[in-house]
Amino acid sequence: MRKRIRMIAAAMAAIFCLQTIVFADSGGDSNIDNGGGDLGEGSSANFWRPTDDGVRVTVVDSETGAVKSTSVDYSNANVGDIAFHFGKKCKAEYVGGASLSATTAQYVYKTPSQSLPTIISDGEYLFPDIDEIRSYFTDEQVVREISNHVGIAYNKLIGGDYKLMLEPIMYITYNGIRTAMTATEAALYNIQTNGDLRSKFAPLSHKNLPLAMFLEKDDLGYRTWTGSRTSLVADSDIINYLGIGIVSFKEKEELEVESSDYEYRVDADVYTSITVSGSEHTPDNPVTVRFYIKNKCYTVGNVVFPEDSSQLVWVKWHTPTTKQTVRIHVVVEGEANASMTEITANIVDLDENPPPDPTADDRNDSFHSVSAPSKAQRTSAAWSVWKARWIPNWVWVPDWQWISDWEWIDDGDGGYWEDYGYWYDYGEWEDHGEWEFYSNFYSVSMSASMSIKSDDKNPTATGKTMKSGYGINETVTSSVYGNGEHTALQNAVAYFPEFYYKTYWRLLEQTSSNVLEFKKNKYSTYNNRVHFSPVWFPDGNYKVYTWAIDCWTPAGMLSANLTDSVTIKDNLFSDWHVAPTY
């Protein structure tokens, strides 16, 4: 009696430990309910040991219910001694017309790394917790293990195309032979044996086993069970309604990609960016983005972001030296999903409209001054990048197993077997942590200024005052700062009042890391970096407008509107002196 008391106490402790397990949700939706009741007494040739249970898992099509994988049997118990079973057919196959076929081949099963919760009640000590069962079969780690065993990638398995069909299994000694069968197989076999199975195992085979799982709502052509949850059930009811649970996953969600076309200058460092959004992606299932540019592939991997958020993804590259249109193909891939987009990059050459050679007899009697323009300006950019870090949560996962110690008790009336065994916890610590997302924030700012002055070859200029017809020099100085990726300010375009700030312009070039100046003028006698003011330009303010561009960041281009001026007073003809020669 003392040993029996210990067994009961240990069993209750085991149940308590199982009920306190906490699982992380994989996003699955369980359609499982259960029932059961007391079991009767067995015999030496026909008996069932509590915890000798398991679950058959089969992947089926989420719309048609067609079988899409080999079934896998899971059990915490050591059932390698099973000598009689019916192979690996699932309920969908039997309902579809497959016949019951017994075999004595080796029984193959898996011991899950995360122990199964109690599946079949013994009516005395073990009472399955339906919430625990639901949580178990929607736990990410469990579903990942199932995906490995059935040979379907995890993200594909949970992508919406598949569901899991669950069937409880009992492991019994039947007529002295160790036997395995699901509820459906038990019902079919009972029909074959003209009720012999039910006569020996009715409370198990026709109550606690089939009522271990049934549907809460209709799914895949199977109806929910509305009958008794504590009474014996008929073979037909088991085949049609009972011994089945279904786990559904969210519908497949495509990765969404936002992109826009670009205009770049020739021979420049640039960034091309897209925005990716969709369901949650962690380092366990990151997104990879490939940019195909001019026969070269740029790959950005390990892209992560939480649910209902997005991620900026970019690549830096150098534009061609000639104007053209570049088609950028972008492929965004998750573990199961993929999206594609195309970006048009228009590569332009701004060095094609320099002013013509000015001459001494140029005239423009209709000239009138206009205001300097103001093009698009953006002097700062900010963006963020999602990162993920693992937050561990170590949990003791119990694995209580009954260690049997059977003894034959001769009571003078035929005798009986008595199990003086005990419960032992083979559990271990497992990390049930989760990924935590956080953002790194980046910003880049640009400041720029311009200065024009009379060319050094101008003999009569004084400070910012000069005569028309002479040349000017321009310098643009920039400063780019911040904690994000960026290029230098690479181009600046100068527009002049004599052309009403259009028609002709000069492209400045970098002469140092942060300085741009006019390109050398082919009409200059000294090959100077100079622009010649027209000799006819009236006295007054000569204002040059410059658009500073091509400071690129992942979040776009920075630019600035710049102006500076000199004062025109008189013209170069007043510097000429005509005298006779002797």
Secondary structure, DSSP 8 states (H G I E B T S, - for coil): -HHHHHHHHHHHHHHHHHHT----B-S-EEE-B----------SSSB--TT-EEEEEEEEETTT--B-S--EEE-SS--TT--BB-TT--HHHHHTT-----B-S----B--SS-----S--SSS----HHHHHHHHTBHHHHHHHHHHHT--HHHHTTTSEEEEEEEEEEEEETTEEEEEEHHHHHHHHHHTTTHHHHHHHHIIIIITGGG-B-SS-BTTB----S-SSS---HHHHHHTBS-EEEE-------EEE---EEEETT-EEEEEEEEEES-B-TTS-EEEEEEETTEEEEEEEE-B-TTEEEEEEEEEE--SS-EEEEEEEEEE-SS-EEEEEEEEEEE-STT-------TT---TT-----------B-EEEEEEEEEEEE--EEEE--EEEE--EEEE--SSS-EEEE--EEEE--EEEE--EEEEEEEEEEEEEEEEEEEEE-TT-TT-BTTEEEETSEEEEEEEEEEEESS------EEEEE-GGGTT-S-EEEEEEEETTEEEE---TT-TT--S-EE--TT--SEEEEEEEEEEEEEETTEEEEEEEEEEEEEEEEGGGG-------
